[in-house]
Amino acid sequence: MPGEPSQPVAHGVGLRRTLGLWDLILYGIVIIQPVAPMPSFGVVSTAARGHVVTAILIAMVAMLFTAISYGRMARVYPSAGSAFTYVGRELHPALGYITGWSMAMDYILNPLICTIWCSKAAQNFFPNMPYFLWAVFFALLFTWLNLRGVETSARINAFLAAGMGIVIVIFVFEAIRYIYHLPYYGPGFFTHPFYNPRTFSSSALFRGTSIAVLTYIGFDGISTLSEEVKNPRRNVLLATVLVCLITGVLASVEVYLGQLVWPASRPFPDVDTAFVHISGLAGGVFLFVLVNFTLLVANVGSGMSSHLGAARLLYGMGRSNALPRSFFGSIEPKNHIPRNNVLLVGAIALAGAFAISYTLGAEMLNFGALIAFMGVNASAFVRYYLREPQKRWTNLVPPVLGFAICLFIWLHLGWQAKLVGSVWMAIGIIYGAIKTRGFRSGLVQFDFPVDEA
């Protein structure tokens, strides 16, 4: 969930509207990454008892309705593009603060789960090197790169996304070839990834869906480009919906073939890197190495950028004196980065890599994301239905269904994620109430400032 875009510069000169519909779609796909369902495949499969495709599709429905709400709210607040802004202005500032606090947990947890996954993937290359050494290495790597002020450019990210697309094509080809040469399919072979009566459980399916939401995290970043888009009222909404749809279809194809290659009844050597082992079974050592390396690079990039995003969020809160300014609001003068926050996020990622599992980290991240999504749907409902003189069903159904489905998925998160998430939210609410004297004075600002050169 990227931060707010650059504001228009002074003297009446604004950002140029140069981005078309396909520019936005490409941007959204780059943010989400074409291989998004692969890292979490094993944990979703375990939770959903093999119904990964169904979980991905249910999550897509929730994200499609939420995408409509995001696109509509971007029309009203073209320069904000953040869930906490929509909720704070349309519902109540205190609710906006709570939404922002839930998003802060997402930013802090993203580099943590990337550290866990990268460590597991690196062990596939060097199995004799213990996990804890890899966890230390990647936590330090993300911290060191951000302390150096290293950032990946949009061109590099687009190049990496294209490379991932090629890897997906290779996997699809090898998976189909492997399936074609199987001696026996068995009854229900091609339908069991959608529904297997022997293992199906509705509670397990929705538990898996609550993790599968991770596949779509980042689509809301499209709304931050509203001021640079041609015909933003049409294109931002359309691009947000299409990115969710394209992501869902592509993810469904990937996991469907993965489940055909590796039936749910067969245990994974490692749940966290299950898709790598599926690739090895389908295409041998070459595909095992290729997919493992691709996902490792993707997660290094994601971990690095999310690490800096979390540090900048804390800096924004420190700069506005929402957190102690002396620590959180300071900038290192040489590289113009919030050094204290980078070090703090790195320490959290390192400690978390030993304290929690990838599954719990992913569910905790989705705990906050789903709260933000529910807030955006509620904001769209209030803005476009309750406050409009004409009550149109097209303004009623999408936000209501989006809210209801997100709430239903949120309720099916694991109890540990809900417990830890609730503790985090309680801390935030208590802190905010004390800081603002019962939410009567100015609230915490969850802004994402750029480097101050």
C-alpha positions as CSV (number, residue, x, y, z in Angstrom):
1,M,0.0,0.0,0.0
2,P,2.2,2.8,-1.2
3,G,2.1,6.3,0.3
4,E,0.8,9.5,-0.9
5,P,2.0,10.9,-4.3
6,S,3.9,14.1,-4.6
7,Q,1.9,17.2,-4.2
8,P,1.7,19.7,-7.0
9,V,4.6,22.1,-6.9
10,A,4.2,25.8,-6.1
11,H,3.2,28.7,-8.5
12,G,0.2,26.8,-9.9
13,V,2.3,24.2,-11.8
14,G,0.9,20.7,-11.4
15,L,1.8,17.2,-12.4
16,R,1.4,16.4,-16.1
17,R,-1.4,14.1,-17.0
18,T,0.5,11.7,-19.2
19,L,-0.5,8.2,-17.9
20,G,-3.0,6.2,-19.8
21,L,-5.1,3.2,-18.8
22,W,-2.4,0.6,-19.8
23,D,0.3,2.6,-18.0
24,L,-1.8,2.2,-14.8
25,I,-2.4,-1.5,-15.4
26,L,1.3,-2.1,-15.9
27,Y,2.1,-0.1,-12.8
28,G,-0.3,-2.1,-10.7
29,I,1.0,-5.5,-12.0
30,V,4.6,-4.4,-11.2
31,I,3.6,-3.5,-7.7
32,I,1.8,-6.8,-7.0
33,Q,4.3,-8.9,-9.0
34,P,3.2,-11.6,-11.5
35,V,4.5,-14.3,-9.2
36,A,2.5,-13.1,-6.2
37,P,0.7,-16.4,-5.3
38,M,3.8,-18.5,-5.4
39,P,5.5,-17.6,-2.1
40,S,2.3,-18.2,-0.1
41,F,1.1,-21.3,-2.0
42,G,2.2,-23.8,0.6
43,V,0.6,-22.1,3.6
44,V,-2.6,-21.4,1.7
45,S,-2.8,-25.0,0.5
46,T,-2.2,-26.3,4.1
47,A,-4.8,-24.0,5.6
48,A,-7.4,-24.6,2.8
49,R,-6.8,-28.3,2.6
50,G,-5.7,-28.1,-1.0
51,H,-8.3,-25.6,-2.3
52,V,-5.9,-22.9,-3.3
53,V,-7.6,-22.0,-6.5
54,T,-10.9,-21.5,-4.8
55,A,-9.3,-19.4,-2.1
56,I,-7.6,-17.2,-4.7
57,L,-10.9,-16.7,-6.6
58,I,-12.9,-15.8,-3.4
59,A,-10.2,-13.3,-2.4
60,M,-10.4,-11.9,-5.9
61,V,-14.1,-11.2,-5.6
62,A,-13.6,-9.3,-2.4
63,M,-10.7,-7.3,-4.0
64,L,-12.8,-6.5,-7.1
65,F,-15.5,-4.8,-5.0
66,T,-12.9,-3.1,-2.9
67,A,-11.1,-1.9,-6.0
68,I,-14.3,-0.2,-7.2
69,S,-14.5,1.6,-3.9
70,Y,-10.8,2.6,-4.1
71,G,-11.3,3.9,-7.7
72,R,-14.4,5.9,-6.7
73,M,-12.7,7.4,-3.6
74,A,-9.7,8.4,-5.8
75,R,-12.0,10.7,-7.7
76,V,-12.8,12.6,-4.5
77,Y,-9.3,12.7,-3.1
78,P,-7.0,12.5,-6.1
79,S,-3.9,13.6,-4.2
80,A,-4.4,11.5,-1.1
81,G,-4.8,7.9,-2.3
82,S,-4.7,6.4,1.2
83,A,-7.3,4.4,3.1
84,F,-6.8,6.4,6.3
85,T,-7.5,9.6,4.4
86,Y,-10.7,8.3,2.9
87,V,-12.0,6.9,6.2
88,G,-10.8,10.0,8.2
89,R,-12.6,12.5,6.0
90,E,-15.7,10.5,5.1
91,L,-16.5,8.7,8.4
92,H,-14.6,10.2,11.3
93,P,-11.0,11.3,12.0
94,A,-10.7,8.8,14.9
95,L,-11.7,6.0,12.5
96,G,-9.1,7.3,10.0
97,Y,-6.5,7.1,12.7
98,I,-7.4,3.5,13.5
99,T,-7.2,2.6,9.8
100,G,-3.8,4.2,9.5
101,W,-2.6,2.4,12.6
102,S,-3.7,-0.9,11.1
103,M,-1.8,0.0,7.9
104,A,1.3,0.8,9.9
105,M,1.4,-2.9,11.1
106,D,1.3,-4.0,7.4
107,Y,4.3,-1.9,6.5
108,I,6.3,-3.1,9.5
109,L,5.4,-6.8,8.9
110,N,6.2,-6.9,5.2
111,P,10.0,-6.8,5.5
112,L,9.6,-9.3,8.3
113,I,7.9,-12.0,6.2
114,C,10.2,-11.2,3.3
115,T,13.1,-11.9,5.6
116,I,11.6,-15.3,6.6
117,W,10.8,-16.3,3.0
118,C,14.2,-15.2,1.6
119,S,15.9,-17.2,4.4
120,K,14.0,-20.3,3.5
121,A,14.6,-19.9,-0.2
122,A,18.3,-19.4,0.3
123,Q,18.4,-22.7,2.3
124,N,17.2,-24.4,-0.9
125,F,20.5,-23.4,-2.5
126,F,22.7,-23.9,0.6
127,P,20.9,-26.5,2.8
128,N,23.9,-26.9,5.1
129,M,23.8,-23.2,6.2
130,P,21.3,-22.9,9.1
131,Y,18.2,-20.8,8.9
132,F,19.2,-18.3,11.6
133,L,22.3,-17.3,9.7
134,W,20.3,-16.5,6.6
135,A,17.7,-14.6,8.7
136,V,20.5,-12.4,10.1
137,F,22.0,-12.0,6.6
138,F,18.8,-10.8,4.9
139,A,17.7,-8.6,7.8
140,L,21.1,-6.9,7.7
141,L,21.0,-6.8,3.9
142,F,17.7,-4.9,3.8
143,T,18.9,-2.6,6.6
144,W,22.3,-1.9,4.9
145,L,20.8,-1.2,1.5
146,N,18.4,1.3,2.9
147,L,21.0,2.9,5.1
148,R,23.0,3.4,1.9
149,G,20.0,5.1,0.3
150,V,19.7,2.4,-2.5
151,E,16.4,2.3,-4.2
152,T,15.1,0.3,-7.1
153,S,13.9,2.5,-10.0
154,A,10.6,2.0,-11.8
155,R,12.5,0.8,-14.9
156,I,14.2,-1.9,-12.9
157,N,11.0,-3.0,-11.3
158,A,9.3,-3.2,-14.8
159,F,12.2,-5.2,-16.1
160,L,12.0,-7.6,-13.1
161,A,8.2,-8.0,-13.7
162,A,8.9,-8.9,-17.3
163,G,11.4,-11.4,-16.2
164,M,8.9,-12.9,-13.8
165,G,6.4,-13.2,-16.7
166,I,8.9,-15.2,-18.7
167,V,9.5,-17.5,-15.8
168,I,5.7,-18.0,-15.4
169,V,5.4,-19.0,-19.1
170,I,8.2,-21.5,-18.7
171,F,6.5,-23.0,-15.6
172,V,3.2,-23.2,-17.4
173,F,4.8,-25.0,-20.3
174,E,6.7,-27.5,-18.1
175,A,3.7,-28.1,-15.8
176,I,1.4,-28.9,-18.8
177,R,4.0,-31.2,-20.2
178,Y,4.4,-33.0,-16.9
179,I,0.6,-33.4,-16.5
180,Y,0.3,-34.6,-20.1
181,H,2.7,-37.4,-19.5
182,L,1.2,-38.7,-16.3
183,P,0.1,-42.3,-16.7
184,Y,-3.2,-42.0,-14.8
185,Y,-5.3,-39.0,-13.8
186,G,-7.9,-40.6,-11.6
187,P,-11.5,-39.5,-10.9
188,G,-11.8,-35.8,-10.2
189,F,-8.2,-35.1,-11.0
190,F,-8.9,-31.8,-12.9
191,T,-11.6,-30.6,-10.5
192,H,-10.2,-31.4,-7.1
193,P,-8.1,-28.1,-7.0
194,F,-11.5,-26.3,-7.0
195,Y,-13.5,-28.8,-4.9
196,N,-12.4,-32.1,-3.3
197,P,-15.3,-33.6,-1.3
198,R,-12.8,-35.7,0.8
199,T,-10.9,-32.8,2.1
200,F,-13.3,-29.8,1.8
201,S,-14.1,-27.7,4.8
202,S,-15.7,-24.3,4.6
203,S,-13.9,-23.0,7.7
204,A,-10.6,-24.3,6.3
205,L,-11.3,-22.8,2.9
206,F,-12.0,-19.3,4.3
207,R,-9.0,-19.6,6.6
208,G,-6.9,-20.2,3.4
209,T,-8.7,-17.3,1.8
210,S,-7.7,-15.0,4.6
211,I,-4.1,-15.8,3.7
212,A,-4.6,-15.7,-0.1
213,V,-5.6,-12.0,0.2
214,L,-1.8,-11.5,0.4
215,T,-1.7,-12.2,-3.4
216,Y,-3.5,-8.9,-4.1
217,I,-1.8,-6.6,-1.6
218,G,-0.6,-3.4,-3.4
219,F,-3.4,-2.9,-6.0
220,D,-4.5,0.2,-4.1
221,G,-1.3,1.9,-5.1
222,I,-2.9,2.8,-8.4
223,S,-5.0,5.4,-6.7
224,T,-1.9,7.4,-5.7
225,L,-1.3,8.3,-9.4
226,S,-4.6,10.1,-9.9
227,E,-3.1,13.5,-10.5
228,E,-0.9,12.2,-13.4
229,V,-3.6,10.2,-15.2
230,K,-5.5,11.1,-18.4
231,N,-9.2,11.0,-17.6
232,P,-8.7,9.9,-14.0
233,R,-12.4,9.5,-13.2
234,R,-12.6,6.6,-15.7
235,N,-9.1,5.2,-15.8
236,V,-8.2,4.9,-12.1
237,L,-11.3,3.0,-11.4
238,L,-11.0,0.8,-14.5
239,A,-7.3,0.1,-14.0
240,T,-7.7,-0.8,-10.3
241,V,-10.5,-3.3,-11.2
242,L,-8.6,-4.7,-14.2
243,V,-5.4,-5.2,-12.2
244,C,-7.3,-7.2,-9.5
245,L,-9.0,-9.2,-12.3
246,I,-5.7,-9.9,-14.2
247,T,-3.9,-10.8,-11.0
248,G,-6.7,-13.2,-10.0
249,V,-6.8,-15.0,-13.3
250,L,-3.0,-15.2,-13.6
251,A,-2.7,-16.4,-10.0
252,S,-5.5,-19.0,-10.5
253,V,-3.7,-20.5,-13.5
254,E,-0.4,-20.7,-11.6
255,V,-1.8,-22.4,-8.5
256,Y,-4.2,-24.6,-10.5
257,L,-1.3,-26.1,-12.4
258,G,0.7,-26.3,-9.2
259,Q,-2.0,-28.3,-7.5
260,L,-2.3,-30.7,-10.5
261,V,1.5,-31.3,-10.4
262,W,1.6,-31.7,-6.7
263,P,-1.7,-33.1,-5.2
264,A,-2.8,-31.8,-1.9
265,S,-2.5,-35.2,-0.3
266,R,1.3,-35.2,-0.8
267,P,3.2,-33.3,1.9
268,F,5.7,-30.6,1.0
269,P,9.4,-30.8,2.0
270,D,9.0,-27.2,3.2
271,V,5.6,-25.5,3.3
272,D,6.9,-21.9,3.0
273,T,8.8,-22.7,-0.3
274,A,6.3,-25.3,-1.6
275,F,6.0,-23.8,-5.0
276,V,9.7,-24.1,-5.6
277,H,9.5,-27.9,-5.0
278,I,6.5,-28.1,-7.3
279,S,8.5,-26.4,-10.0
280,G,11.3,-28.9,-9.5
281,L,8.9,-31.8,-9.9
282,A,7.5,-30.4,-13.1
283,G,10.7,-29.2,-14.8
284,G,13.6,-30.8,-12.9
285,V,16.6,-29.1,-11.4
286,F,16.6,-26.2,-14.0
287,L,13.1,-25.1,-13.1
288,F,13.7,-25.6,-9.4
289,V,16.7,-23.3,-9.5
290,L,15.0,-20.8,-11.9
291,V,11.8,-20.4,-9.8
292,N,13.7,-20.4,-6.5
293,F,16.0,-17.7,-7.7
294,T,13.2,-15.6,-9.3
295,L,11.1,-15.7,-6.1
296,L,14.2,-14.9,-4.0
297,V,14.9,-11.8,-6.1
298,A,11.3,-10.8,-6.0
299,N,11.2,-11.1,-2.2
300,V,14.5,-9.3,-1.8
301,G,13.1,-6.4,-3.8
302,S,9.8,-6.4,-1.9
303,G,11.6,-6.6,1.5
304,M,13.9,-3.8,0.6
305,S,11.2,-1.4,-0.6
306,S,8.8,-2.3,2.2
307,H,11.6,-1.8,4.7
308,L,12.1,1.7,3.5
309,G,8.3,2.3,3.3
310,A,7.9,1.4,7.0
311,A,10.9,3.6,8.0
312,R,9.3,6.5,6.1
313,L,6.0,6.0,7.7
314,L,7.5,6.1,11.1
315,Y,9.5,9.2,10.1
316,G,6.2,10.9,8.9
317,M,4.7,10.2,12.3
318,G,7.8,11.4,14.1
319,R,8.0,14.6,12.0
320,S,4.4,15.4,12.9
321,N,5.3,14.7,16.5
322,A,2.9,11.8,16.7
323,L,5.9,9.7,17.8
324,P,8.9,11.1,19.7
325,R,10.4,13.5,17.2
326,S,14.0,13.2,18.5
327,F,14.2,9.6,17.5
328,F,11.6,9.0,14.8
329,G,11.7,12.4,13.1
330,S,15.4,12.6,12.5
331,I,17.1,12.4,9.1
332,E,20.7,11.2,8.5
333,P,22.3,14.2,6.7
334,K,24.5,12.3,4.2
335,N,22.0,10.0,2.5
336,H,18.9,11.8,3.6
337,I,17.2,8.7,5.1
338,P,15.5,8.1,8.4
339,R,18.4,6.1,9.8
340,N,16.9,5.4,13.3
341,N,13.7,4.1,11.7
342,V,15.6,1.9,9.2
343,L,17.6,0.4,12.1
344,L,14.4,-0.1,14.2
345,V,12.5,-1.9,11.3
346,G,15.6,-4.0,10.7
347,A,15.7,-5.1,14.3
348,I,12.0,-5.9,14.3
349,A,12.4,-8.0,11.1
350,L,15.3,-9.9,12.6
351,A,13.6,-10.6,15.9
352,G,10.4,-11.5,14.1
353,A,12.1,-14.0,11.8
354,F,12.9,-16.1,14.9
355,A,9.7,-15.4,16.8
356,I,6.9,-16.1,14.3
357,S,6.2,-18.2,11.2
358,Y,5.7,-17.0,7.7
359,T,2.0,-18.1,8.0
360,L,1.4,-16.0,11.1
361,G,3.2,-13.0,9.7
362,A,1.1,-13.2,6.5
363,E,-2.1,-13.4,8.5
364,M,-1.1,-10.5,10.7
365,L,-0.3,-8.4,7.7
366,N,-3.7,-9.3,6.2
367,F,-5.4,-8.4,9.6
368,G,-4.4,-4.8,9.0
369,A,-5.0,-4.8,5.3
370,L,-8.5,-6.1,5.5
371,I,-9.4,-3.5,8.2
372,A,-8.2,-0.8,5.7
373,F,-10.2,-2.4,2.9
374,M,-13.4,-2.5,5.0
375,G,-12.8,1.2,5.8
376,V,-12.5,2.1,2.2
377,N,-15.7,0.3,1.3
378,A,-17.5,2.0,4.2
379,S,-16.3,5.3,3.0
380,A,-17.5,4.7,-0.5
381,F,-20.9,3.7,0.8
382,V,-21.2,6.9,2.8
383,R,-19.9,9.1,0.1
384,Y,-21.7,7.7,-2.9
385,Y,-24.9,6.3,-1.4
386,L,-25.9,7.9,1.9
387,R,-24.9,11.4,0.9
388,E,-26.2,11.3,-2.6
389,P,-29.8,12.5,-3.1
390,Q,-30.4,9.7,-5.7
391,K,-30.1,6.3,-4.1
392,R,-28.7,4.1,-6.9
393,W,-28.1,0.4,-6.4
394,T,-24.8,0.7,-8.3
395,N,-23.5,2.8,-5.5
396,L,-24.9,0.5,-2.8
397,V,-24.1,-3.0,-3.9
398,P,-20.3,-2.9,-4.5
399,P,-19.2,-1.2,-1.2
400,V,-21.7,-3.3,0.9
401,L,-20.6,-6.6,-0.7
402,G,-16.9,-5.5,-0.5
403,F,-17.3,-4.7,3.2
404,A,-19.2,-7.9,4.0
405,I,-16.8,-10.2,2.2
406,C,-13.7,-8.6,3.6
407,L,-15.3,-8.8,7.1
408,F,-16.1,-12.5,6.6
409,I,-12.6,-13.2,5.4
410,W,-11.1,-11.2,8.3
411,L,-13.2,-13.2,10.8
412,H,-11.6,-16.4,9.5
413,L,-8.0,-15.3,10.2
414,G,-6.2,-17.6,12.7
415,W,-6.8,-16.8,16.3
416,Q,-3.1,-16.0,16.9
417,A,-3.2,-13.4,14.2
418,K,-6.4,-11.9,15.6
419,L,-5.0,-11.9,19.1
420,V,-1.7,-10.2,18.1
421,G,-3.5,-7.8,15.7
422,S,-6.0,-6.9,18.4
423,V,-3.2,-6.1,20.9
424,W,-1.6,-3.9,18.2
425,M,-4.8,-2.1,17.6
426,A,-5.5,-1.7,21.3
427,I,-2.0,-0.1,21.8
428,G,-2.7,2.2,18.9
429,I,-6.1,3.3,20.2
430,I,-4.9,3.9,23.7
431,Y,-1.8,5.8,22.4
432,G,-4.0,7.9,20.1
433,A,-6.5,8.6,22.8
434,I,-3.8,9.8,25.2
435,K,-2.0,11.8,22.5
436,T,-5.2,13.6,21.4
437,R,-6.9,13.9,24.8
438,G,-9.7,11.5,23.8
439,F,-9.4,12.2,20.1
440,R,-10.4,15.8,20.6
441,S,-7.2,17.4,19.3
442,G,-5.1,16.9,16.2
443,L,-4.6,13.3,15.2
444,V,-1.6,11.3,14.2
445,Q,-0.6,11.8,10.6
446,F,0.3,8.7,8.6
447,D,2.1,10.5,5.7
448,F,4.8,9.2,3.5
449,P,7.3,12.1,3.0
450,V,9.9,12.0,0.3
451,D,13.6,12.3,1.0
452,E,14.3,15.9,2.1
453,A,17.4,16.9,0.0
